[in-house]
Amino acid sequence: MSLNLLALVTDDLERCSTVLDAWQEAGVSGVTMLGAVGGRYASTHDDLPLMVSLRAMLGSSQTPNHIVFALIDDESVLERATRAAIDIVGDFQARNSGIMFVVPVARAWGVRKTPRQTHQAQRDQQHKDEWN
């Protein structure tokens, strides 16, 4: 079993919501969403403490970024989720389209396989068996 962290950073809340729906449809069982401001904004404001609170970020004049991430232990789910995000956002080369990345996770605690993931894995295996 390989475990990967799929992350999306965007300032477009509507697009983020659409990607989250697509990830769920792709078999991603859970996500975590965080608010953030970019480093350029933080470096131009001397009055910000090192650890900025969400309330301070949302009260700023800059549009907050949304960081969404999910731990995925199924390569086919990861492939469907990344493809779905690219279908929605594009190739991420356009200015202000956001970023998406995948990071291999060596170890994690508290991550459980959900019934949906188990069912999806069984369906994927069945499709592979039918083609072989």
C-alpha positions as CSV (number, residue, x, y, z in Angstrom):
1,M,0.0,0.0,0.0
2,S,1.4,3.4,-1.0
3,L,0.1,6.4,0.8
4,N,0.1,9.8,-0.9
5,L,-0.9,13.4,0.1
6,L,-2.8,15.1,-2.7
7,A,-3.0,18.9,-2.2
8,L,-4.7,21.7,-4.0
9,V,-4.1,25.4,-3.3
10,T,-6.5,27.9,-4.9
11,D,-8.0,31.3,-4.1
12,D,-11.2,30.4,-6.0
13,L,-13.7,29.1,-3.5
14,E,-16.3,28.1,-6.2
15,R,-13.6,26.1,-8.1
16,C,-12.4,24.6,-4.9
17,S,-16.0,23.4,-4.1
18,T,-16.3,21.9,-7.6
19,V,-13.0,20.0,-7.2
20,L,-14.1,18.7,-3.8
21,D,-17.2,17.3,-5.4
22,A,-15.2,15.7,-8.1
23,W,-12.7,14.2,-5.6
24,Q,-15.6,12.7,-3.7
25,E,-17.0,11.2,-6.9
26,A,-13.5,9.9,-7.7
27,G,-13.4,8.0,-4.4
28,V,-11.6,10.3,-2.1
29,S,-13.2,9.6,1.3
30,G,-12.1,12.7,3.3
31,V,-10.4,16.0,2.9
32,T,-9.0,18.7,5.2
33,M,-9.4,22.4,4.2
34,L,-7.3,25.2,5.5
35,G,-7.2,29.0,4.9
36,A,-3.9,30.7,4.1
37,V,-2.3,33.8,2.8
38,G,0.6,33.8,0.4
39,G,4.1,34.6,1.5
40,R,4.4,37.7,-0.6
41,Y,1.4,39.2,1.2
42,A,2.8,38.3,4.6
43,S,6.3,39.7,3.8
44,T,4.9,43.1,2.8
45,H,3.0,43.5,6.1
46,D,5.3,44.1,9.1
47,D,2.4,44.0,11.5
48,L,1.6,40.3,11.0
49,P,2.9,37.9,13.6
50,L,4.8,34.8,12.5
51,M,1.7,32.6,13.0
52,V,-1.2,34.4,11.4
53,S,-4.7,33.5,12.7
54,L,-7.4,32.6,10.2
55,R,-9.5,35.5,11.5
56,A,-6.6,37.9,10.7
57,M,-6.2,36.4,7.2
58,L,-9.9,36.6,6.4
59,G,-10.0,40.2,7.6
60,S,-7.3,41.2,5.3
61,S,-7.8,42.8,1.9
62,Q,-6.1,39.9,0.1
63,T,-8.3,37.0,-1.1
64,P,-7.4,34.0,1.1
65,N,-6.1,30.9,-0.4
66,H,-7.8,27.6,0.3
67,I,-5.5,24.6,0.9
68,V,-7.3,21.3,0.5
69,F,-5.5,18.0,1.1
70,A,-6.4,14.3,1.3
71,L,-4.4,11.2,2.1
72,I,-5.1,8.6,-0.5
73,D,-3.9,5.0,-0.4
74,D,-5.2,3.8,-3.7
75,E,-3.4,4.7,-6.9
76,S,-6.5,4.5,-9.1
77,V,-8.4,6.9,-6.7
78,L,-5.3,9.2,-6.8
79,E,-5.3,9.1,-10.7
80,R,-9.0,9.8,-10.9
81,A,-8.8,12.7,-8.4
82,T,-5.9,14.4,-10.1
83,R,-7.5,14.0,-13.5
84,A,-10.8,15.4,-12.2
85,A,-9.0,18.5,-10.8
86,I,-7.1,19.0,-14.1
87,D,-10.4,18.7,-16.0
88,I,-11.9,21.5,-13.8
89,V,-8.9,23.8,-13.4
90,G,-6.9,23.2,-16.6
91,D,-3.2,22.4,-16.6
92,F,-2.5,24.8,-13.8
93,Q,-0.2,26.9,-16.1
94,A,-2.6,29.8,-16.3
95,R,-1.9,32.7,-14.0
96,N,-3.7,32.4,-10.7
97,S,-5.0,29.0,-11.5
98,G,-3.6,27.6,-8.3
99,I,-1.3,24.6,-7.7
100,M,-1.8,20.9,-7.1
101,F,0.8,18.4,-6.0
102,V,1.2,14.9,-4.7
103,V,3.7,14.0,-2.0
104,P,4.5,10.4,-1.0
105,V,3.8,9.8,2.7
106,A,6.2,7.4,4.4
107,R,4.2,7.0,7.6
108,A,0.8,8.1,8.9
109,W,-1.2,7.5,12.0
110,G,-5.0,7.5,12.4
111,V,-5.7,6.8,8.7
112,R,-8.3,4.2,8.2
113,K,-9.6,2.7,5.0
114,T,-13.3,3.6,4.7
115,P,-16.0,1.2,3.3
116,R,-16.3,3.4,0.2
117,Q,-12.5,3.0,-0.5
118,T,-12.7,-0.7,0.1
119,H,-15.7,-1.0,-2.2
120,Q,-14.0,1.1,-4.9
121,A,-10.8,-1.0,-4.6
122,Q,-12.9,-4.2,-5.1
123,R,-14.6,-2.7,-8.2
124,D,-11.2,-1.6,-9.6
125,Q,-9.8,-5.1,-9.1
126,Q,-12.9,-6.6,-10.7
127,H,-12.4,-4.4,-13.8
128,K,-8.7,-5.4,-14.0
129,D,-9.7,-9.1,-13.8
130,E,-12.2,-8.7,-16.6
131,W,-9.6,-7.1,-18.8
132,N,-6.9,-9.7,-18.1
